[in-house]
Amino acid sequence: MPCEACLSHVRDELNHVTRAFFTTCPKRNEKTSDTSKDGPKSQNHSSFRNEPSLSSRMLESAATAFASLVVLGTGFGLGGYLYHKSYKWLVLHKMEGAFEPGDPVLELAAIGKQIPNTIASQSEEPEAHWILREEQVKIDGIVNGTDRGHYHLLIGEKGTGKSSMLLDAMKKVDGEGISMFEAHADLEIFRVRLGKALDFEFHEDYIGSYFSERGPRDSTALLDIERAFNKLEKVALKRRKIVGRPLVLIINAVHLLRDDEDGRDLLELLQQRAEQWAASNLVTVVFNSDDYWVYERLKVLATRMEVTSVTDLPKTQALSALSKYRAKYYKEVPTSEILAEVYSRVGGRLTYLNRVAKSKDMIKTCDEIIDVERRWFLNQCWILGMEMDDDVMDQQKYAAAAMVLALALVKRESELASQPNADGSHNIPQIPLHIARQIMTRADFIRDYDHINLFTITSSAFVRADSVPMQRAFRSICTEEGFEAHLDATLQRIGDIESLGRTRELVAKDLVLGGRYKFLLRDGERRGEKVTEVVLEEKDGG
């Protein structure tokens, strides 16, 4: 049997090997307390030796935080980029939808119209019209995209049928590739209406604006309109590649823009885009205006603009339409004398023919129209005569100039009475614009007269009454007994007030007592200076 010392030595060697094994084994911490003879003392010693240092733990925490930030940043960045790209795609997609068939303007017009509504509306038979104007063929070509390479200005008096022809042309193509909206004097309202017509939100619904320094509306109306046109240009480029026809943008009632700095800036912006798009066959812009000043403003920079003047109907078309309307809806055939009398009173203006055609007593309705025009003119421009107060002189200058021009047109009408047109239609008297300004002795009033529908300025720069009823109103006023004397008295009073304003009166009270002044011219203190000295002389015997 081995001795006790040998057994002790073997036991020590086994313990040494066991400790070395558990120190190097990956599973050294599993159930160490159950198998080790040294128990807790050996386990604590092993844990102390394998615990990581403070710098290692700090480095591990930093790496974990950095990895989290990278993952979150990458996720947010990728999500933001995808949202930005999808938003830009959605903006163009929505704008493309604004030019798809079916325009809201056509829907509103259909709701507001009941057949028969206007004398130029369609009847139940397809492609049958009460009146087919000569200009309709050209407007159809503009709207359907066959007439390209130009932008267009439709100009004419209120109620001649410009908007109706545009709506009719849109209806024939179901509004495909066309957008139409009404202009407004306020640029913000103009911006909103343009956005509605193009289905463009001006990035007001863009979530990224919450994280930017500048807000989504921190801009001007003109800049927003420019951004909308940039998007429209991209849509038009895509359409030209696919369809081969330009888009059509119709701006109705452009005369409502103010003739001030903001209005002129907006009109210049619209014209620049219209010129550029017409040259590249991207978008055909159509301006619709009642006033001459829009044409005058656009003509300065126009190179590709075409002007279409829309006037009253000629006598043959007007009487034919009126006769058909009465026969269909009133079962009566008006005599040629009644039709001729109606035309002589209201002319060929569609808005007046529509009212007359739907009334039971056509002649009475004609007289009511003339009376309304007469009262409108008198309320705006009646003169006050010699008794007027000097406080109203500015308004009376405006009124007297209108009366002078109306009298000139009435006298011109009497000269043309013996020269009827070949078709028997009205030969409405007109005067060249520069001569009209000379007659009024003012150049600034005529635009305002045109705007409030007293006189009209044609595209060929002639001035005439706004309509046949207005010309008859001029005639009834200017042929009244004593009118010219009343007008002369008003002009005389205006001249007297202006003379008083330019005159300064000096009253020398000493002369009333019989004194006399002596004027002496002597040299002044400075070289070459002359001084007038006034001395009061004593009265003789005083």
VOTOR-682792 format. One record per residue (C-alpha): residue in three letters; x negated, y, z negated. Coordinates in pm, whole numbers, plus 32768, in hexadecimal, padded with zeros to 4 digits. Each point is the difference from the previous one (the first is absolute). Layout:
N
ALAXYZ;...
# end
This chain:
542
MET800080008000;PRO7F86815C8054;CYS7F9380D67EE8;GLU80BB812C7F80;ALA7F0D80F8809C;CYS802F7F6C815A;LEU817980157FE6;SER7FEA816C7F94;HIS7F1F80518128;VAL80F07F5C80F8;ARG812480B87F67;ASP7F50814E802A;GLU7FAF7FB5816B;LEU816D7FA8804C;ASN807881407F61;HIS7F0780C480CD;VAL80727F5C8145;THR816F80347FA9;ARG7FCD81717FBC;ALA7F4480278148;PHE81187F4F80BC;PHE811680D97F76;THR7F3481398039;THR7FDC7FBE8179;CYS81517F558049;PRO811A80D880A6;LYS80FD7F637F13;ARG7F3580397ECA;ASN811780BC7F51;GLU81007EE88021;LYS80387F517EB0;THR7EA880537F83;SER8075800D7E9A;ASP80827E968010;THR7EC07F62808D;SER7EEA80CF7F68;LYS7F777FA37EB6;ASP7F9481627FB3;GLY816980758031;PRO805581777FEC;LYS7E9D80677FD4;SER7F957F718150;GLN813B809380B4;ASN7FC981617F7D;HIS7E977FEF8063;SER805F7F9F8169;SER810C81108021;PHE7F15810D7F8A;ARG7EFA7F9B80FD;ASN80FE8002812C;GLU80C881447FB0;PRO7FD881088125;SER7F5C814C7FB8;LEU80B581547FF2;SER7F6F8075814B;SER80767EC180A9;ARG816080307F7E;MET80018170806F;LEU7F877F9E815B;GLU810A7EF38018;SER811580F77F9A;ALA7F86810380FB;ALA7FF97F028117;THR81627F927FAB;ALA808081677FFD;PHE7F5080508146;ALA80937ECE80AA;SER815B80617F85;LEU7FD681618088;VAL7F867F7B814D;VAL812A7F18801D;LEU80FA810B7F9A;GLY7F5F810C80D9;THR7FF57F1B812B;GLY816B7FA27FC9;PHE807681677FDB;GLY7F2C80788123;LEU80767EEE80E5;GLY816880387F95;GLY7FE481788035;TYR7F637FD28155;LEU810F7F0C806B;TYR810E80EE7F7E;HIS7F63812580BA;LYS7FEC7F418146;SER81607F767FDA;TYR8086815C7FAD;LYS7F6380978139;TRP808F7EE380CF;LEU815680307F62;VAL7FF98177804E;LEU7FC67FBE8171;HIS80FB7EE38002;LYS810E80DF7F6A;MET7FB4811280FC;GLU801B7F08811D;GLY81557FA27F78;ALA806E816C8016;PHE7FE97FE6817D;GLU80B77EB78022;PRO815A7FFC80A4;GLY811280A27F34;ASP7FB881607F87;PRO80A880917EC8;VAL804D813C80C5;LEU80D07F3380F3;GLU80B77F5A7EE0;LEU8053814F7F63;ALA80728088814E;ALA80DC7ECD8035;ILE809F802A7EA9;GLY803E81708038;LYS80987FD38159;GLN81587F7E804F;ILE805E7FD0816B;PRO805980F1808C;ASN7F2380E97F38;THR7F4B80DA80FA;ILE804A80528163;ALA7EAC7F738060;SER80267EB97F3F;GLN80267EA98099;SER81577F758042;GLU80667E987FC6;GLU7F817F988157;PRO7E887FC18002;GLU7F27810C80A1;ALA812E80E18035;HIS7FD281667F8B;TRP80DD812D7FFA;ILE7EDA80D1806E;LEU7EBB7F828099;ARG7F0F81217FF5;GLU7EE2802180F3;GLU7F0880137EE0;GLN80717EAD7F79;VAL7F357F3D8101;LYS7EC080B17F9E;ILE80437FD87E8C;ASP80467E8C8035;GLY7EA97FDD80A1;ILE7F5A80B67EDE;VAL80A97F307EF4;ASN7FD57EA980A1;GLY7E8C803F8039;THR7FF2800E817C;ASP7FB681778000;ARG7EAC80137F59;GLY7ECC80DA7FFA;HIS80B781357F80;TYR80B180827ECE;HIS814880B68026;LEU80BA812F7F7D;LEU817A80078022;ILE807C81637FDC;GLY815E808A8017;GLU811680A67F3E;LYS80AD7F587EDE;GLY810F7F0F8072;THR7F897FBF8163;GLY7FD27E897FC1;LYS7E877FD57FD0;SER80197F187ED3;SER81257F43809A;MET7F337FAF8136;LEU7EE07F867F28;LEU80E77F217F34;ASP809E7F7C813E;ALA7EAB7FA8808F;MET7F9E7F557EB9;LYS813F7F358002;LYS7FAF7F738158;VAL7EC17F5E7F7A;ASP808A7FC27EA0;GLY7EFB80E87F6B;GLU7EDD7F168052;GLY7EB380B57FE2;ILE80AC81477F99;SER801080C37EBB;MET80C481437FCC;PHE801E80F07EDB;GLU806E81637FB3;ALA7F0681167FBD;HIS801A80E47ED1;ALA7F6D814D7F99;ASP7F6D7F747EBC;LEU7EC47F388048;GLU803D7F0C7EE2;ILE81587FA98085;PHE7F6D7FDF815D;ARG7EFD7F107F70;VAL810C7F2C7F57;ARG80D57FEF813C;LEU7ED37F9D80D1;GLY7FAA7EF07F05;LYS81637F7C8009;ALA80037FF9817D;LEU7EB27F45800C;ASP80427F2B7EC7;PHE7EC080887F67;GLU7FD9803F7E88;PHE7EC980E08014;HIS7F507F0B7F0C;GLU80E5806E7EE6;ASP80417E8F7FAE;TYR7E8E7FA18007;ILE7F967F6A7EB0;GLY7E9780678031;SER806981697FD0;TYR80227FBD7E8A;PHE7E897FCA7FE8;SER7F97812F80CD;GLU7FB881607F8C;ARG80EC809A8101;GLY816D7FA57FE6;PRO80CA7F6E8121;ARG80AD81518039;ASP7ED180DB7FBE;SER7FFF807C8166;THR80AF80EF80EE;ALA81207FB880E9;LEU7F2B80408134;LEU7EF87F057F8F;ASP810D7EFB7FC2;ILE8091803B8159;GLU7EA47FD88097;ARG7FD47EB47F47;ALA81507F86807F;PHE7F9980528164;ASN7EBB7F407FD0;LYS80C87EC97FA8;LEU80F1803F811F;GLU7ED9800D80ED;LYS7F907EA37F97;VAL815E7F778037;ALA801180A78156;LEU7EAE7F6C8067;LYS80787EA37FAA;ARG8148803880B8;ARG7F4E807D8139;LYS7F377EBC8010;ILE81347F267FD4;VAL812080BE80A8;GLY7F4C80FB80DB;ARG80F5811C7FB3;PRO7FD281267F15;LEU80C5803A7EC5;VAL80F781237FFF;LEU801280F47EDC;ILE812480F78011;ILE7FF981337F1F;ASN815580A38000;ALA804D816C7FA5;VAL7E968078800C;HIS808081687FF6;LEU804C7FCE7E8E;LEU7E8C801D7FB4;ARG7FAC81567F79;ASP7F3E80E780E3;ASP7EFC803E7EF2;GLU7EA17F827FB8;ASP806F7EAB7F7A;GLY80FA7FC88118;ARG7F03805D810A;ASP7EFA7F1A7F66;LEU80F57EDE8006;LEU806780478166;GLU7E9380128069;LEU7FBE7EB07F59;LEU81287F6280B1;GLN7F96808E8150;GLN7E987F8B7FDA;ARG80777E9E7FBF;ALA80FB8014811E;GLU7EF2806F80F3;GLN7F107EEE7F91;TRP81067EED800B;ALA808880708150;ALA7EA47FEF8097;SER7FCC7E9B7F80;ASN81677F85803A;LEU80267FA57E91;VAL812B80CC7F8B;THR80F180E280BC;VAL806A811F7F1E;VAL814A80B18049;PHE804681537F62;ASN816B80717FFA;SER803781747FBF;ASP811081078016;ASP7F19812D7FE1;TYR7F0E809B80F6;TRP7EEA80447F05;VAL7FA47E8D7FF6;TYR7FBF80048178;GLU7F3F81457FDD;ARG7F267F647EF3;LEU7FC47EB480B0;LYS7FB080A2814F;VAL7EBC80947F79;LEU7F557EAA7FDD;ALA80D57F3280F0;THR7F5A7F368114;ARG80DD7EC98016;MET814B80947F8E;GLU81387FEB80D8;VAL812480E87FB8;THR81667F958045;SER810881107FE5;VAL815B7F837FA0;THR811080FE804D;ASP817B8008801D;LEU80AE7F1C80F6;PRO805380878158;LYS816C80478047;THR80467EC880D0;GLN7F847F0C7EF9;ALA80A580B77EE0;LEU8159800E80A0;SER7FEC7E978075;ALA7FA87F847EA3;LEU810E80D37F5E;SER81077F8280F2;LYS7F9F7E917FC9;TYR800980297E89;ARG815C809A7FFD;ALA80877EFA80F0;LYS7F7A7EDB7F34;TYR8053806C7E9E;TYR812080F5802B;LYS80A17F698137;GLU800C815080AC;VAL7F6780928138;PRO7F9E816D7FC5;THR803080EF8120;SER7ED3809380AC;GLU8063815B7F81;ILE7FF47F8E7E93;LEU7EB67F4E8033;ALA7F6C813180AA;GLU807A80DF7EE4;VAL7F667F1A7EFC;TYR7EB5800880B6;SER8007817A8021;ARG802E80207E87;VAL7F0D7EFD7F73;GLY7F267FA18129;GLY7F587EAD8017;ARG7F7E7FDE7E9B;LEU803E7E9A7F91;THR804C80567E97;TYR811480F1806D;LEU808C7F18810A;ASN80177EEE7EFA;ARG80D180DC7F18;VAL80DD807C8116;ALA80397EA58094;LYS807B7F737EB3;SER80EE811F7FB3;LYS816C800C8069;ASP7FF8816C8071;MET7EBA802B80BF;ILE802581758047;LYS8047804E7E94;THR7ECC7F3E7F95;CYS7F2F80C180FB;ASP807681497F6A;GLU7FAE7F837EA3;ILE7E9E7FA9806E;ILE7FD1815B8096;ASP808780A57EC4;VAL7F127F397F25;GLU7ED7806D80D4;ARG807681697FFB;ARG801E80097E86;TRP7EAE7F597FD8;PHE7F5B810B80D7;LEU80B0811D7F4A;ASN7FAA7F757EA8;GLN7E937FF0805E;CYS7FD2813D80CD;TRP811880FE7FD4;ILE7F8F816D7FFB;LEU806F81047EFF;GLY7FFB814680C2;MET7F95815D7F96;GLU80787FD57E98;MET7F157EE67FA6;ASP7F20801B7ED1;ASP7E89800D802C;ASP7FD27ECB7F22;VAL80877F1D8114;MET7F2C808E8115;ASP7F2A7EC78031;GLN81327F228028;GLN80A080FC80E8;LYS7ECB800680DC;TYR802C7E888025;ALA817680228047;ALA7FE2812880ED;ALA7EF77F5080D1;ALA80EB7ED4802A;MET812080E38066;VAL7F2780B680FD;LEU7F9B7EB4809B;ALA81687F818002;LEU8071814080B2;ALA7EEC7FD28103;LEU80757E9B8043;VAL816A80728025;LYS7F9A810680FE;ARG7F2E7EFE80B4;GLU812F7F198009;SER80CF810480B5;GLU7EF180198109;LEU80027E868032;ALA817A7FDD8008;SER800280228178;GLN7EF57EEF8028;PRO809A7EB27F92;ASN7F3D7EBD8021;ALA80427F138120;ASP80B77F087F21;GLY80CB810F7F55;SER7F4E7FD37EB5;HIS7FA281177F15;ASN7EEA80EA8060;ILE7FA6805C7E99;PRO7F3C81467FFE;GLN7E997FE77F8F;ILE7EE080F07FD9;PRO7E8A7FB78003;LEU7F707FE67EA3;HIS7F1281238024;ILE811680E08086;ALA80E17F997EDE;ARG7EF4806A7F0A;GLN7FDD814880B8;ILE8179803C7FEE;MET80047FBD7E88;THR7EBA80C37FCD;ARG7FA17EE17F19;ALA7F3E7EC28049;ASP80327F437EB9;PHE817B7FE17FE2;ILE80477F21812A;ARG7F797EC17F5F;ASP80E980257ED8;TYR8127803E80E9;ASP7FA97EBC80AF;HIS7FE67F457EB7;ILE815A80687F82;ASN80A17FB98154;LEU805C8160806D;PHE7F22800B8132;THR7F317EEF809F;ILE7EAE800780AB;THR7FE57F06811B;SER7EC87F398051;SER7FC480EE8123;ALA7FF9812C7F0D;PHE81558097804B;VAL80E8808A7EF4;ARG81787FCD800E;ALA81287FC67F1C;ASP7FEF7EBB7F3F;SER813A7F7B80AB;VAL8124806580DC;PRO80E080437ECE;MET7EF080DF7F6F;GLN7FE880C28148;ARG817980317FF8;ALA7FDB807A7E98;PHE7EFA80FA8076;ARG80EF8077810B;SER8126802E7F12;ILE7F2B80C67F09;CYS7F4680DB80F6;THR8137805A80C8;GLU80C1807D7ED0;GLU805B816E800A;GLY7EF980D97F5A;PHE7EFE7EEA7FDC;GLU7EEB80AF80C0;ALA803681447F3F;HIS7FF27F3B7EBA;LEU7EBE7F588071;ASP7F66814F8063;ALA805E80927EAD;THR7F5B7EDB7F50;LEU7EC3802980CD;GLN800381757FB9;ARG80247FC37E8C;ILE7EDE7F078007;GLY7F2C810380B5;ASP805D810E7F04;ILE7FA77F257ED7;GLU7EB27FA7809C;SER7FC181718049;LEU804980597E96;GLY7F0F7EF67F91;ARG7EEA809480D4;THR8041816E7F9D;ARG7F8280B97ECC;GLU80AD81487FA4;LEU7F5581187F3C;VAL80CF81157F5D;ALA7F5681497FA3;LYS80DF80A17EF9;ASP7F3B81497FF7;LEU8065804F8166;VAL816A7FFD7F96;LEU7FB8812E7F21;GLY7F6C80C28122;GLY7E927FAD7FC3;ARG7EFE7FB7810A;TYR7EDD7F108017;LYS7EAD80668088;PHE7F2A7EE7808F;LEU7E86803A7FFE;LEU7EFD7F178099;ARG7EAD801B7F52;ASP7EC67F347FE0;GLY7FF07EF97EF5;GLU7EF17FAE7F09;ARG7F5B7F0380E5;ARG7F68805B814C;GLY80F67FF1811F;GLU812F7FD47F19;LYS813780D48040;VAL810380497EF4;THR815E808C8032;GLU806180F47EEE;VAL816D805B7FC6;VAL804B81477F50;LEU815A807C7F9D;GLU802581728058;GLU80D780E27F2C;LYS814C806F8091;ASP800381678080;GLY806080EC7EE9;GLY7FD67EEC7EFC;
# end
